[in-house]
Amino acid sequence: MSASANKKLMQDIFAAAASPDPDVRDRSLFTASLADDAKWIVTGQYSWSRTFAGREAILNDLHGYVRTRLRDRTRTVAERFIADGDIVVVEAKGDNVTPEGVRYDNDYCLVFRFEGGKIKEIREYCDSVLTEKALGLFPQSARNAATG
C-alpha cells in the first residue's frame, strides 16, 4: 500500500473508534487491520513497558487490561497523521476516566508500521507517569504473559 493509503486507513480506524457517540464506536477495522504477528511496543522504563507479540496479546493482554481500568466511554482521538512509506505516525489524545473517577487523558505518539497492507508494528510513546498514576502498575500476571 502507498503512504497515502496507509494514512487513509489510519484516519478511518481512528474516526470509527473515536466517535463522540459511544454507541457507534467501532474498533473492528483496527482489529481487521492487525497482522496476526503484529507487535505493540510500549516504550520506556516503567511497569507497562514491554512488547505485546501477536494480535491476541495486543487485543486481550494490553487492550483487554486497559478496558478493565477505564469506564466504557473510552476513546483516543487523533490530532495529526503523518505518513512516509510504510510508516504512519499518529499524534492522539486520550479522553478517558477510570472507574474511580480519575481522568486519564494521556498524550500519545503512535508509530504504525505496515507490511502487506496490515499493521505489523505499533510503537507507543506517552506520559508514563500519568499512566501509572491513573491506571496503576501493569499487573505482574499480565507482565509474565507479554515479552520484554
Backbone as CSV, one residue per row, in Angstrom:
resi,resn,N_x,N_y,N_z,CA_x,CA_y,CA_z,C_x,C_y,C_z
1,MET,0.838,-1.182,0.000,0.000,0.000,0.000,0.879,1.240,0.000
2,SER,0.369,2.316,-0.531,1.109,3.574,-0.565,1.006,4.284,0.784
3,ALA,1.864,5.274,0.976,1.816,6.070,2.200,0.447,6.717,2.369
4,SER,-0.117,7.228,1.282,-1.431,7.876,1.388,-2.526,6.865,1.727
5,ALA,-2.429,5.643,1.202,-3.422,4.610,1.524,-3.294,4.182,2.986
6,ASN,-2.058,4.051,3.466,-1.854,3.708,4.877,-2.396,4.804,5.792
7,LYS,-2.140,6.057,5.418,-2.634,7.191,6.205,-4.160,7.203,6.217
8,LYS,-4.768,6.980,5.076,-6.235,6.959,4.992,-6.810,5.845,5.866
9,LEU,-6.177,4.676,5.849,-6.640,3.584,6.688,-6.583,3.979,8.163
10,MET,-5.490,4.598,8.597,-5.385,5.014,9.997,-6.413,6.092,10.337
11,GLN,-6.664,7.009,9.407,-7.698,8.013,9.642,-9.065,7.351,9.808
12,ASP,-9.345,6.351,8.987,-10.621,5.631,9.085,-10.714,4.857,10.397
13,ILE,-9.628,4.210,10.801,-9.611,3.451,12.060,-9.904,4.366,13.242
14,PHE,-9.206,5.505,13.316,-9.405,6.419,14.437,-10.781,7.078,14.387
15,ALA,-11.264,7.412,13.206,-12.600,8.016,13.103,-13.678,7.058,13.620
16,ALA,-13.571,5.803,13.270,-14.570,4.813,13.702,-14.482,4.545,15.201
17,ALA,-13.268,4.480,15.732,-13.089,4.116,17.135,-13.244,5.290,18.096
18,ALA,-13.198,6.515,17.603,-13.218,7.680,18.488,-14.465,8.533,18.315
19,SER,-15.507,7.963,17.768,-16.747,8.724,17.605,-17.170,9.330,18.938
20,PRO,-17.681,10.555,18.922,-18.174,11.154,20.165,-19.344,10.363,20.760
21,ASP,-20.043,9.612,19.928,-21.177,8.805,20.396,-20.676,7.402,20.743
22,PRO,-20.643,7.046,22.037,-20.114,5.733,22.418,-20.900,4.567,21.818
23,ASP,-22.129,4.795,21.434,-22.949,3.718,20.868,-22.562,3.365,19.439
24,VAL,-21.805,4.231,18.771,-21.416,3.939,17.388,-19.910,3.716,17.227
25,ARG,-19.180,3.735,18.337,-17.738,3.472,18.247,-17.511,2.054,17.761
26,ASP,-16.570,1.923,16.844,-16.325,0.625,16.218,-14.825,0.405,16.085
27,ARG,-14.335,-0.617,16.744,-12.898,-0.938,16.688,-12.606,-2.106,15.747
28,SER,-13.608,-2.547,15.012,-13.438,-3.735,14.160,-12.457,-3.495,13.012
29,LEU,-12.388,-2.286,12.474,-11.442,-2.017,11.395,-10.009,-2.122,11.910
30,PHE,-9.765,-1.633,13.121,-8.442,-1.783,13.719,-8.097,-3.263,13.859
31,THR,-9.005,-4.030,14.424,-8.774,-5.462,14.631,-8.504,-6.166,13.309
32,ALA,-9.295,-5.859,12.296,-9.131,-6.493,10.988,-7.830,-6.074,10.306
33,SER,-7.295,-4.914,10.666,-6.089,-4.392,10.021,-4.802,-4.852,10.687
34,LEU,-4.910,-5.505,11.843,-3.724,-6.004,12.535,-3.240,-7.301,11.898
35,ALA,-1.952,-7.390,11.623,-1.363,-8.651,11.179,-1.442,-9.644,12.335
36,ASP,-1.558,-10.918,12.027,-1.601,-11.940,13.080,-0.385,-11.859,13.990
37,ASP,0.771,-11.544,13.416,2.016,-11.486,14.190,2.449,-10.051,14.489
38,ALA,1.477,-9.145,14.573,1.777,-7.749,14.894,2.401,-7.646,16.286
39,LYS,3.137,-6.550,16.490,3.734,-6.264,17.796,3.329,-4.866,18.225
40,TRP,2.987,-4.719,19.506,2.735,-3.410,20.107,3.817,-3.212,21.154
41,ILE,4.666,-2.224,20.939,5.786,-1.958,21.825,5.454,-0.724,22.657
42,VAL,5.315,-0.918,23.960,5.131,0.203,24.876,6.535,0.600,25.310
43,THR,6.958,1.774,24.860,8.332,2.216,25.086,8.526,2.715,26.513
44,GLY,9.755,2.886,26.900,10.069,3.467,28.197,10.632,2.463,29.174
45,GLN,10.694,2.904,30.432,11.283,2.117,31.512,10.325,2.071,32.698
46,TYR,9.087,1.725,32.465,8.123,1.667,33.563,7.365,0.346,33.475
47,SER,6.432,0.131,34.390,5.812,-1.193,34.512,5.042,-1.626,33.268
48,TRP,4.592,-0.688,32.456,3.841,-1.027,31.246,4.758,-1.309,30.060
49,SER,6.032,-0.971,30.170,6.973,-1.100,29.053,7.227,-2.567,28.739
50,ARG,6.899,-2.949,27.519,7.097,-4.319,27.048,6.614,-4.417,25.623
51,THR,6.799,-5.574,25.041,6.295,-5.864,23.708,5.164,-6.869,23.823
52,PHE,4.021,-6.515,23.286,2.887,-7.435,23.194,2.965,-8.050,21.803
53,ALA,3.272,-9.330,21.740,3.548,-10.002,20.472,2.338,-10.805,20.015
54,GLY,1.806,-10.433,18.857,0.670,-11.125,18.264,-0.639,-10.383,18.484
55,ARG,-1.547,-10.544,17.531,-2.845,-9.869,17.591,-3.580,-10.166,18.895
56,GLU,-3.601,-11.427,19.305,-4.339,-11.795,20.524,-3.748,-11.135,21.765
57,ALA,-2.431,-11.044,21.858,-1.794,-10.383,23.000,-2.135,-8.890,23.015
58,ILE,-2.147,-8.280,21.851,-2.497,-6.855,21.768,-3.939,-6.643,22.205
59,LEU,-4.848,-7.424,21.648,-6.270,-7.231,21.925,-6.671,-7.676,23.326
60,ASN,-6.085,-8.764,23.805,-6.501,-9.304,25.101,-5.625,-8.829,26.257
61,ASP,-4.310,-8.995,26.143,-3.424,-8.675,27.263,-3.263,-7.172,27.471
62,LEU,-3.111,-6.413,26.395,-2.960,-4.964,26.520,-4.313,-4.270,26.551
63,HIS,-5.027,-4.308,25.445,-6.308,-3.589,25.381,-7.327,-4.160,26.354
64,GLY,-7.326,-5.461,26.541,-8.261,-6.075,27.487,-8.039,-5.560,28.892
65,TYR,-6.778,-5.483,29.312,-6.496,-4.962,30.646,-6.834,-3.478,30.739
66,VAL,-6.472,-2.704,29.728,-6.781,-1.274,29.751,-8.288,-1.063,29.917
67,ARG,-9.089,-1.858,29.215,-10.548,-1.718,29.337,-11.031,-1.960,30.767
68,THR,-10.352,-2.813,31.529,-10.761,-3.038,32.918,-10.457,-1.836,33.793
69,ARG,-9.538,-0.976,33.359,-9.129,0.185,34.137,-9.820,1.472,33.700
70,LEU,-10.685,1.394,32.699,-11.370,2.591,32.211,-12.868,2.342,32.122
71,ARG,-13.618,3.426,32.233,-15.066,3.334,32.040,-15.364,3.043,30.584
72,ASP,-16.575,2.626,30.302,-16.979,2.187,28.961,-16.809,3.237,27.872
73,ARG,-16.756,4.479,28.214,-16.723,5.531,27.193,-15.328,5.796,26.650
74,THR,-14.400,4.885,26.800,-13.008,5.102,26.419,-12.850,5.456,24.946
75,ARG,-11.920,6.370,24.721,-11.574,6.696,23.338,-10.258,7.454,23.298
76,THR,-9.623,7.362,22.149,-8.407,8.102,21.860,-8.648,8.839,20.549
77,VAL,-8.486,10.140,20.589,-8.819,10.997,19.451,-7.535,11.429,18.743
78,ALA,-7.439,11.122,17.471,-6.264,11.505,16.681,-6.292,12.998,16.387
79,GLU,-5.130,13.610,16.477,-4.999,15.042,16.205,-4.176,15.318,14.954
80,ARG,-3.284,14.377,14.593,-2.435,14.579,13.420,-1.979,13.223,12.887
81,PHE,-1.899,13.144,11.564,-1.412,11.950,10.876,-0.271,12.362,9.961
82,ILE,0.844,11.653,10.039,1.985,11.901,9.168,2.375,10.562,8.558
83,ALA,2.464,10.505,7.238,2.775,9.246,6.566,4.030,9.378,5.719
84,ASP,4.825,8.327,5.759,6.033,8.255,4.947,6.305,6.781,4.661
85,GLY,6.111,6.370,3.437,6.329,4.971,3.069,5.404,4.051,3.834
86,ASP,5.997,3.080,4.544,5.184,2.109,5.277,4.950,2.524,6.732
87,ILE,5.238,3.796,7.056,5.079,4.321,8.419,3.995,5.393,8.447
88,VAL,3.114,5.294,9.454,2.147,6.360,9.734,2.306,6.721,11.207
89,VAL,2.547,7.995,11.474,2.662,8.495,12.835,1.365,9.203,13.177
90,VAL,0.812,8.852,14.337,-0.440,9.448,14.794,-0.199,10.112,16.142
91,GLU,-0.464,11.413,16.197,-0.490,12.116,17.476,-1.935,12.078,17.937
92,ALA,-2.143,11.657,19.190,-3.505,11.476,19.670,-3.613,11.873,21.135
93,LYS,-4.846,12.060,21.570,-5.140,12.463,22.947,-6.223,11.546,23.488
94,GLY,-5.993,11.000,24.665,-6.998,10.171,25.316,-8.125,11.019,25.872
95,ASP,-9.293,10.418,25.975,-10.479,11.038,26.581,-11.119,9.949,27.431
96,ASN,-10.559,9.745,28.632,-10.922,8.582,29.420,-11.045,8.905,30.901
97,VAL,-11.775,8.038,31.599,-11.965,8.147,33.038,-11.876,6.743,33.633
98,THR,-11.179,6.619,34.753,-11.099,5.328,35.430,-12.406,5.074,36.194
99,PRO,-12.646,3.847,36.626,-13.845,3.569,37.443,-13.880,4.382,38.734
100,GLU,-12.702,4.811,39.200,-12.627,5.629,40.416,-12.865,7.113,40.138
101,GLY,-13.082,7.476,38.887,-13.353,8.862,38.529,-12.123,9.692,38.203
102,VAL,-10.957,9.074,38.051,-9.724,9.784,37.729,-9.633,9.964,36.213
103,ARG,-9.387,11.188,35.780,-9.213,11.459,34.349,-7.921,10.806,33.870
104,TYR,-8.007,10.194,32.698,-6.816,9.628,32.059,-6.815,10.106,30.616
105,ASP,-6.263,11.292,30.426,-6.251,11.949,29.119,-4.809,12.062,28.634
106,ASN,-4.197,10.920,28.420,-2.794,10.888,28.037,-2.592,11.428,26.625
107,ASP,-1.407,11.960,26.374,-0.974,12.350,25.033,-0.165,11.189,24.476
108,TYR,-0.425,10.840,23.227,0.249,9.710,22.603,0.919,10.116,21.297
109,CYS,2.023,9.478,21.030,2.605,9.446,19.706,2.686,7.963,19.364
110,LEU,1.937,7.547,18.366,1.857,6.145,17.964,2.455,6.011,16.573
111,VAL,3.438,5.146,16.451,4.111,4.936,15.181,3.688,3.562,14.659
112,PHE,2.939,3.568,13.563,2.419,2.345,12.948,3.287,1.988,11.749
113,ARG,3.727,0.736,11.692,4.466,0.244,10.532,3.616,-0.806,9.828
114,PHE,3.471,-0.626,8.527,2.645,-1.521,7.711,3.521,-2.494,6.933
115,GLU,2.969,-3.656,6.714,3.604,-4.652,5.857,2.482,-5.443,5.186
116,GLY,2.491,-5.472,3.875,1.465,-6.222,3.152,0.050,-5.734,3.409
117,GLY,-0.098,-4.432,3.632,-1.423,-3.864,3.850,-1.967,-4.039,5.259
118,LYS,-1.168,-4.613,6.154,-1.595,-4.836,7.542,-0.669,-4.089,8.501
119,ILE,-1.192,-3.760,9.676,-0.380,-3.148,10.721,0.509,-4.236,11.304
120,LYS,1.806,-4.054,11.167,2.781,-5.050,11.601,3.395,-4.690,12.956
121,GLU,3.530,-3.371,13.215,4.159,-2.947,14.461,3.606,-1.598,14.884
122,ILE,3.416,-1.445,16.190,2.989,-0.174,16.780,3.971,0.146,17.899
123,ARG,4.513,1.347,17.861,5.377,1.831,18.948,4.618,2.949,19.639
124,GLU,4.389,2.798,20.935,3.619,3.768,21.715,4.542,4.591,22.600
125,TYR,4.434,5.915,22.462,5.128,6.856,23.323,4.058,7.661,24.052
126,CYS,4.164,7.757,25.379,3.166,8.506,26.142,3.762,8.964,27.469
127,ASP,2.952,9.616,28.274,3.359,10.077,29.593,3.262,8.888,30.548
128,SER,4.393,8.254,30.823,4.401,7.053,31.660,3.998,7.352,33.110
129,VAL,4.345,8.515,33.613,3.972,8.876,34.979,2.454,8.964,35.089
130,LEU,1.815,9.605,34.127,0.359,9.692,34.133,-0.272,8.304,34.026
131,THR,0.275,7.446,33.179,-0.269,6.098,33.024,-0.287,5.372,34.366
132,GLU,0.843,5.350,35.057,0.892,4.638,36.334,0.080,5.341,37.416
133,LYS,0.016,6.660,37.370,-0.766,7.403,38.364,-2.258,7.107,38.203
134,ALA,-2.748,7.108,36.974,-4.185,6.917,36.733,-4.588,5.446,36.659
135,LEU,-3.768,4.627,35.999,-4.143,3.225,35.765,-3.459,2.249,36.707
136,GLY,-2.414,2.691,37.386,-1.677,1.811,38.280,-0.574,1.072,37.544
137,LEU,0.162,0.277,38.297,1.216,-0.541,37.715,0.586,-1.622,36.852
138,PHE,1.275,-1.988,35.792,0.791,-3.097,34.969,0.927,-4.367,35.796
139,PRO,-0.116,-5.185,35.895,-0.087,-6.334,36.810,0.973,-7.372,36.449
140,GLN,1.570,-7.952,37.481,2.627,-8.944,37.301,2.160,-10.110,36.458
141,SER,0.948,-10.592,36.671,0.451,-11.749,35.906,0.378,-11.426,34.420
142,ALA,-0.043,-10.222,34.096,-0.106,-9.824,32.682,1.300,-9.558,32.156
143,ARG,2.194,-9.093,33.019,3.582,-8.858,32.608,4.220,-10.158,32.155
144,ASN,3.911,-11.234,32.851,4.502,-12.520,32.522,4.003,-13.045,31.172
145,ALA,2.784,-12.644,30.770,2.220,-13.099,29.509,2.854,-12.381,28.317
146,ALA,3.295,-11.146,28.539,3.925,-10.362,27.463,5.422,-10.600,27.485
147,THR,6.071,-10.201,26.425,7.527,-10.314,26.390,8.134,-8.995,26.778
148,GLY,9.380,-8.994,27.170,10.091,-7.740,27.426,10.132,-7.347,28.814
